[in-house]
Amino acid sequence: MDIGSHVITLMAALILVVQLLMTAQRQLPTSIRLFAIQSLLLAAIAAVVAYYHNASHVYIVAGLTLAGKVFFLPWLLNRLVQRIQIHQEIEPLFNAPTSMLICGGLTLLGYVVARPFTSLERLGNNTLPVALTLLLTGFFLMINCRKALTQVLALLTVENGVMLAAVAVASYGMPLVVELGIFFDVLVAVMVLGILVYRIRETFASMDTSKLNQLKG
């Protein structure tokens, strides 16, 4: 159990590092690769929890995460980037140093909020601060970035935070039906948002979501 806890802690720390790198990253293909790496680490954490608790349904969730978020969604997003021919996030609300500073503050907030729960004797409980940080920084990315595709990636990192929190709060994870529902909801949402991103590009010759204000009567 101690070995499993140390492995999970290490992978959770790597997830946090990847999230901070995504905050400062402006190249869309690189951001997509970072998301795939983050999802791979998340699938590995789920597999470790499933192994130590003999929870077969968590193996299913780990497999779906691997297939959907490590392979399918990055492939879909990369294909969308190639079609719209926009490879860089331009003019975010905050520059990279300021964004990193804000995310550092959000990370500290996540650890402060989760501190009362980290004393629980439960495998994976030490990942709760990281899960809360993913939620907070994911919402920040959605606000900070103007490109619709980058906002889709931010939404996916928020969902990764929800899944990691489920592992942290309940070591056996959420019930399989709930986890499958969340997974397929996110999958459908990303596909719909992908179509929306393409239509925004076709209509406005840009992925800047602020241009949607032009639709006001």
C-alpha positions as CSV (number, residue, x, y, z in Angstrom):
1,M,0.0,0.0,0.0
2,D,2.8,2.4,0.8
3,I,4.4,1.8,-2.6
4,G,1.1,2.4,-4.3
5,S,0.6,5.6,-2.4
6,H,4.1,6.9,-3.4
7,V,3.5,5.9,-7.0
8,I,0.2,7.8,-7.1
9,T,1.7,10.8,-5.4
10,L,4.5,10.9,-8.0
11,M,2.1,10.7,-10.9
12,A,-0.3,13.3,-9.4
13,A,2.7,15.6,-9.0
14,L,3.5,15.1,-12.7
15,I,-0.1,15.8,-13.6
16,L,0.2,19.1,-11.8
17,V,3.4,19.9,-13.6
18,V,1.8,19.1,-17.0
19,Q,-1.2,21.4,-16.1
20,L,1.1,24.3,-15.3
21,L,3.0,23.7,-18.6
22,M,-0.3,23.9,-20.4
23,T,-1.0,27.2,-18.7
24,A,2.1,28.8,-20.2
25,Q,1.9,27.0,-23.6
26,R,0.7,28.9,-26.7
27,Q,1.2,26.2,-29.4
28,L,-2.0,24.2,-29.8
29,P,-0.4,20.9,-31.0
30,T,1.9,21.0,-27.9
31,S,-1.0,21.7,-25.6
32,I,-2.8,18.7,-27.1
33,R,0.2,16.5,-26.5
34,L,0.4,17.7,-22.9
35,F,-3.3,16.9,-22.4
36,A,-2.6,13.3,-23.7
37,I,0.3,12.9,-21.3
38,Q,-1.9,14.2,-18.4
39,S,-4.6,11.7,-19.3
40,L,-2.1,8.9,-19.5
41,L,-0.9,9.7,-16.0
42,L,-4.6,9.8,-14.9
43,A,-5.3,6.4,-16.4
44,A,-2.2,5.0,-14.6
45,I,-3.4,6.3,-11.3
46,A,-6.8,4.7,-11.9
47,A,-5.1,1.4,-12.7
48,V,-3.0,1.5,-9.5
49,V,-6.1,2.2,-7.4
50,A,-7.9,-0.7,-9.2
51,Y,-5.0,-3.0,-8.5
52,Y,-4.7,-2.3,-4.8
53,H,-8.4,-2.4,-4.2
54,N,-9.3,-5.2,-6.7
55,A,-11.9,-2.9,-8.2
56,S,-12.5,-4.3,-11.7
57,H,-14.8,-1.4,-12.8
58,V,-11.9,1.1,-12.2
59,Y,-9.9,-0.9,-14.7
60,I,-12.7,-0.2,-17.2
61,V,-12.5,3.5,-16.5
62,A,-8.7,3.4,-16.9
63,G,-9.0,1.7,-20.2
64,L,-11.6,4.1,-21.5
65,T,-9.5,7.0,-20.4
66,L,-6.5,5.5,-22.2
67,A,-8.5,4.9,-25.4
68,G,-10.5,8.1,-25.4
69,K,-8.3,10.8,-23.9
70,V,-4.8,9.5,-24.8
71,F,-5.5,8.4,-28.3
72,F,-9.0,9.3,-29.8
73,L,-9.5,12.9,-28.6
74,P,-5.9,14.1,-29.2
75,W,-6.2,12.6,-32.7
76,L,-9.5,14.4,-33.3
77,L,-8.2,17.7,-32.0
78,N,-5.0,17.5,-34.0
79,R,-7.1,16.8,-37.1
80,L,-9.2,19.9,-36.3
81,V,-6.0,22.0,-35.9
82,Q,-4.8,20.8,-39.3
83,R,-8.1,21.7,-41.0
84,I,-8.5,25.2,-39.5
85,Q,-4.7,25.9,-39.9
86,I,-4.4,27.8,-36.6
87,H,-1.6,26.4,-34.5
88,Q,-1.1,29.1,-31.8
89,E,-3.1,30.8,-29.1
90,I,-2.9,34.6,-29.6
91,E,-3.5,37.4,-27.2
92,P,-4.7,35.7,-24.1
93,L,-6.1,37.9,-21.3
94,F,-2.9,37.4,-19.2
95,N,0.6,36.8,-20.5
96,A,2.6,33.7,-19.6
97,P,4.3,34.9,-16.4
98,T,1.1,36.4,-15.0
99,S,-0.8,33.2,-15.9
100,M,1.8,31.1,-14.1
101,L,1.6,33.3,-11.0
102,I,-2.2,33.1,-10.9
103,C,-2.1,29.3,-11.3
104,G,0.5,29.2,-8.5
105,G,-2.0,31.0,-6.3
106,L,-4.8,28.6,-7.4
107,T,-2.5,25.6,-6.6
108,L,-2.0,27.0,-3.1
109,L,-5.7,27.5,-2.7
110,G,-6.4,23.9,-3.8
111,Y,-4.0,22.6,-1.2
112,V,-5.5,24.8,1.5
113,V,-9.0,23.7,0.7
114,A,-8.1,20.0,0.5
115,R,-5.9,20.0,3.6
116,P,-8.6,18.7,6.0
117,F,-9.2,15.7,3.8
118,T,-5.6,14.6,3.2
119,S,-5.3,13.1,6.7
120,L,-7.7,10.3,5.8
121,E,-6.1,6.9,5.7
122,R,-7.0,6.1,2.1
123,L,-5.0,5.3,-1.0
124,G,-5.1,8.3,-3.3
125,N,-6.3,10.8,-0.8
126,N,-3.2,12.9,-1.3
127,T,-4.3,13.5,-4.9
128,L,-7.3,15.6,-3.9
129,P,-5.3,18.9,-3.8
130,V,-4.1,18.2,-7.3
131,A,-7.7,17.4,-8.4
132,L,-8.9,20.7,-7.0
133,T,-6.0,22.5,-8.7
134,L,-7.0,21.0,-12.1
135,L,-10.5,22.2,-11.6
136,L,-9.4,25.7,-10.7
137,T,-6.7,26.1,-13.3
138,G,-9.0,24.5,-16.0
139,F,-11.6,27.2,-15.3
140,F,-8.9,29.8,-15.4
141,L,-7.7,28.6,-18.8
142,M,-11.3,28.8,-20.2
143,I,-11.4,32.4,-19.1
144,N,-7.8,33.4,-20.1
145,C,-7.8,31.8,-23.6
146,R,-9.8,33.3,-26.5
147,K,-9.4,30.4,-28.9
148,A,-12.3,28.0,-28.9
149,L,-10.1,25.0,-29.3
150,T,-8.0,25.9,-26.3
151,Q,-11.2,26.3,-24.3
152,V,-12.1,22.8,-25.3
153,L,-8.8,21.6,-23.9
154,A,-9.4,23.5,-20.7
155,L,-12.8,21.8,-20.4
156,L,-11.1,18.4,-20.7
157,T,-8.6,19.2,-18.0
158,V,-11.5,20.1,-15.7
159,E,-13.0,16.7,-16.4
160,N,-9.7,15.1,-15.6
161,G,-9.8,16.9,-12.3
162,V,-13.3,15.5,-11.6
163,M,-12.1,12.0,-12.3
164,L,-9.0,12.4,-10.1
165,A,-11.2,13.8,-7.3
166,A,-13.4,10.7,-7.5
167,V,-10.3,8.5,-7.1
168,A,-9.1,10.7,-4.2
169,V,-12.4,11.0,-2.3
170,A,-13.5,7.4,-2.8
171,S,-10.6,5.0,-3.5
172,Y,-12.9,2.7,-5.4
173,G,-13.9,5.5,-7.6
174,M,-17.5,6.5,-8.4
175,P,-20.0,3.9,-9.5
176,L,-19.3,2.6,-13.0
177,V,-22.6,4.0,-14.4
178,V,-21.8,7.5,-13.2
179,E,-18.2,7.4,-14.5
180,L,-19.3,6.1,-17.9
181,G,-22.0,8.7,-18.1
182,I,-19.5,11.5,-17.4
183,F,-17.0,10.0,-19.9
184,F,-19.5,9.8,-22.8
185,D,-21.0,13.2,-21.9
186,V,-17.6,14.7,-22.3
187,L,-16.9,12.8,-25.4
188,V,-20.1,14.0,-27.1
189,A,-19.5,17.5,-25.8
190,V,-16.0,17.6,-27.3
191,M,-17.3,16.4,-30.7
192,V,-20.0,19.0,-30.7
193,L,-17.6,21.7,-29.7
194,G,-15.2,20.5,-32.4
195,I,-18.0,21.1,-35.0
196,L,-18.7,24.5,-33.3
197,V,-15.0,25.5,-33.5
198,Y,-15.0,24.6,-37.2
199,R,-18.1,26.7,-37.9
200,I,-16.7,29.7,-35.9
201,R,-13.6,29.5,-38.1
202,E,-15.7,29.3,-41.3
203,T,-17.9,32.2,-40.3
204,F,-15.5,34.6,-38.7
205,A,-12.1,33.4,-40.2
206,S,-11.0,33.2,-36.6
207,M,-11.4,31.1,-33.5
208,D,-11.6,34.1,-31.2
209,T,-14.8,33.4,-29.2
210,S,-15.1,37.2,-28.4
211,K,-16.1,37.7,-32.0
212,L,-19.4,35.9,-31.1
213,N,-20.4,39.3,-29.7
214,Q,-21.0,40.3,-33.3
215,L,-24.1,38.1,-33.3
216,K,-25.9,40.5,-31.0
217,G,-28.8,42.3,-32.6
